[in-house]
Amino acid sequence: MRFIYQRYTIIYLLFMVASLTNGLSWAQDDFGFLAPANSANCKAVKRITTLEGFTGDFGACGNTCAKINGCGAWFLDDVHDKCRVYTIDCDIVNGRSVTQADFGRNGSRLGVYIKTGPNSWEERGTSGTVFRFTETQRDDWSVYLHDPSRNVRIQIDLHTRKILYSDANSPWRELYDVLNARP
């Protein structure tokens, strides 16, 4: 019963904090909650400390975490009056490490660019369409693709979070938003 109450309290506090911060949400992993500024590719990995006799709320536990060097995640155990703080580990996604990028418009997912071989990529649309590309270049923020059969060029730009398009008849233009990217 105590475990159920504890989980209910955490979920309720998460809902209240998210409501008060205009929809800003915290990601949850197996340990607790990650600060909103952290990447979706982060997870809590090692406990730094446990603050015993902690009587603050979820936000106070998060603020305490923010003051501790190396803390990126926290867990409020209000049943036992403890605030636990953790380090985090993040898979950094950039132009040099990306192997998959979901794309869409206005938040709606339309498909994915996925690396299928050493220099091979595919664009897989949610409608079932598939286009094949050759990777021509990478830099710190982008991957550059070419489809010679259509003379189409694509830039997956993780800095601007845009998919750019160019063909023989048109200059570079924004085509999609990058919704999510994975290494």
N, C-alpha and C positions, 0 to 999 in steps of 0.2 A: 504494500500500500504506500509506503514511504517513497519508493522509486516512482510510482505513478504520479504522486503528488509533486515530486521534484520535477519530472518531465513536464507536467502540466504548467507548473510555475515558470519554467524556462520558456516554453512555447508562448504562454501568455505575455511574459515580459518582452519576448522577441516581437510579438505582434504590437505591443504598446510602443516600443521604441521605434519600430518601422513606421507606425502611424504618425508618431511625433516628428519623424525626420522626413516627411513627405515621400514615403515609399523607399527610403534608403534601407537596404536589407543586409543582413549579416549572413554569410554562408555558414552552414553547419557541417562539421565532419564528425568522426568518431569520438573526438575529445571534447568538443564544445563548439565555440563560435569563432570565426575569423573576422577580423576587423574589415569594415566595408571597403577600405582602400586596397585591400589585398586582392590579388588575382584569383580567379576561379580555379586556377591550377595550383593552389596552395593547400597544404594540409598541416595540421598541428602534428608535431613529431616527438617532442621531448618536454617533460614538465620542468619548468624553471624553479617554481616554488609553489607552496600552498599557504595561503594566508588564513590562519586559524582565527576563530572568533569574529569573522567578517560579518557585519550586520547590514552592509549596503545592498543596493538592488543591482540588477543586471548592468545598468549603465555605469554604476560606481565600480563594479568589477572590471568593466571594459576600460574605464578611465585609469584604474590602478594599473592594468596591463600596459597602457600607453606610456606610463612613467617608468616602466621596468625595461632596462636595456635588453634587447633581443626578443621581447615578447611580441607575439603576433596573433595569439589566440588565447581565449580564456573560457572558463567554465564556472558558472555560479552554482554552488551546492548550498542552497538556502536552507535545506533541512538540517544540515550539519554545520551551518555558518562557516562555509569555506569558499574562498575564491582561488581557483587554481589557474595559473598562467603557464603558457607553453611557448616554445619556439615554433617557427614554421619553416617548411621547406617548399619552395616553389619551382615548378617547371617553367623556366623562362621561355616564352615563345617570341621569336624574332625572325627576321628574314633568313637567317642562317640555319635556324632549327625547325621551322614550320614544315609539317608534312600533311596537314589537313586544315582547310579553312571553310567553315560554313558561310554561305552567303545568302542575302535576301534584300528585301526592301521594306521599310517601315516596320521592322521587327519581325516580319514573316519570313520564315526560312524557305528558300527556293531551291537550294541544292548545296553541293559541296565540291570543292576542288580537293583532290586527294592524290598524293604521290603514290604511284604504282610501281615504280622501278627507279634505277639510278638517275635517269634524266627524264622519266616519263611521268606525266600527270594526266588525270581525267577530270573533266567537269561532269558531274552527275546531277542532273536536275531531278526534282521531286516528281516531275511528270514522266520520268523514265528516259529522257534524252541523255546521250553520252557523247562528249567531244573529247578527243585525245590531243594532248599537247606535249611538246618537248621543252624541257627547262633549258633556257639559254643563259641565265645569269642569276646571281643572288647578291644582295648586299645586306647591310645591317638591318634594314627595315622591309625589304621587298624580295619577292620571287618573280622572275620574268618568264613568261611562257609564250610559245609560238605554236600555232596550228597551221602547218604549211599547206594542207589541203584546202583551207579557206583563206589563207593569208591573214589570219587573225592573230593579234598579239594581246596578251593579258598581263597585267601587273597586279599581283596580290600585295597591297601596301598595308602593312601592319601598323605603321605609324599613324596614318590617317584613317585606318580601318575602312578602306575603300578597295573595290575591285575596279581597275581601270581597263578600258577596251580601246583598241585601235585596229583598223583594217586598211586595205589599200586605198579606200575612198574617204576615210575620215581620220582626223587627228585623235589624240588621246582624249577620252571622256570618261566620266564616272558611269559605271554600269550597275554595280551593286554595293551594298554595305557588307563588311566582314562582320558577321554576327558572333563568331567564335573561332578560335584557332588553337591547334594542338601541335606539340612537338612530335 
